[in-house]
Amino acid sequence: MSRGRGLRLGVTGLSRAGKTVFITALAQQLTTLANVAAEGRKNPLPVFRLAAEGRLISGRLEPQPDDNVARFAFEDHVAALTGPDRHWPQSTRQISELRLRLDFEQRTGFRHGPSSFVIDIVDYPGEWLLDLPLLEKSYAEWSRETYQASAGAARAPLAAEWRGFCVGLDPAAPADEAVARRATELFTAYLKAARAETYALSTLPPGRFLMPGDLEGSPALTFAPLPLPEDHSIASGTLAAMMERRYEAYKSHIVKPFFRDHFARLDRQIVLVDALAALNSGPAALRDLQHALDEVLAAFRVGRRNTLTRLFRPKIDKILVAATKADHLHHLSHDRLEAILRQVTARAIARADFSGAKVDVIALAAMRATREAAVRRGRETLDAIVGTPMAGEKIDGEVFDGQTEAAIFPGQLPADPREAFRGDGIAVPEAEADVRFLRFRPPVPTFGADGEPLPAPHIRLDRACQFLFGDRLS
């Protein structure tokens, strides 16, 4: 593919950020956009200049170019979102790919007339990006950092069993497979607990521990941090030496091939973030997300010479960080959500050298599950959102059945984004809070004259399109 005729767009994000929904909605919008006028529908992507100028001729899916990568299951995901028991599709657990071709009318300089543009969408778990910093850390450095992080107020209760087991271990003792396996089980359980919805803490590396696939049980995934003193020397044949060897194997056989074979080929990237889950869980979870995004964005700090630049010549020139699920808020808080995301990413962006890459942030909902309404409560009129909460969701003592539509007042985000970071610990789900976000079922679908489901409404998906590839469609 020539640089002028298409691009490879990486889509990633941490757990439950909505990568699958984003790709499904994006592909659905772009493959049906050319039919909008004929069907008498309003242009759904007004900020996307190609759509606003009416230059799109057609959009269609094509066979993907990489035979060794799974195809993104677009049709299955549309069926899940729009079927009789509509539900959100399963989250990303492996790399997948989808090719989208846009035929359009070109109007730039002396070039006028029909043209085409190919977007290869590459979907991969954001936890894999968290592995990148491991390439420049020794086993001892990673162990100390991870052990220290687990002692924080938010993580210590979740890591207690693993840390308790480690207290009785001697890193200089002979290598023991049973000890290594037990330490790995407890460490993995801690990572899973931290990622659970109650806490919404961002995952620590290694990213594959929570999605091992066919590597489950292999030595490359059977190691764990040990509490090593600063001056500890790792001797051959010891428990620490076995853990170190497997840590290095993880980097060599899992981390490096992904960046070499997939990440290195990306042109542009969107990183999706479930900031609302962190806000739900309190300031400690939000700071944890900030640290995770520091690590994620480190993957794009390609201006300085490091392991990444030695692995490949970087070419990503645009990075968009997106806070998803903006539809869980009234529009009065959308800009505030964006401001909080800017605060979360400010440190990483300010100290990073992106080698000319442009970085931006946005709050969006690729598929809007709610609508807005004004609700009277006594003499007050509240700005509410209306949707169908998922079964088991609860607020103010009311438990929802997954079938009944409800008007929810989620509260407003603070006008000063710094307020969201003030405080310690993890919020208790049943506690009083200024804001509380529920999970909603997908919206009730609408269908076109051909019986096919139409794209759902969105929030700022058109802004994302314009930033990520609109400049290449002049």
HUVEN-V182106 format. One record per helix or strand. SS is the DSSP state (H for helix, E for strand). FROM is the first residue (numbers start at 1). LEN is the number of residues. If there is no record, write none. Layout:
ss from len
SS FROM LEN
SS FROM LEN
This chain:
ss from len
H 3 3
E 6 8
H 19 17
H 49 4
E 56 7
E 70 2
H 74 9
E 96 13
E 111 13
H 126 11
H 139 11
H 153 15
E 174 1
H 177 19
H 207 4
H 213 3
H 219 3
E 238 1
H 239 23
H 263 3
E 268 6
H 275 7
H 283 16
H 307 5
E 318 6
H 326 3
H 331 21
E 358 6
E 365 1
E 371 7
E 380 10
E 394 2
E 398 2
E 405 4
H 417 5
E 440 1
E 447 1
E 453 1
E 459 1
H 461 12
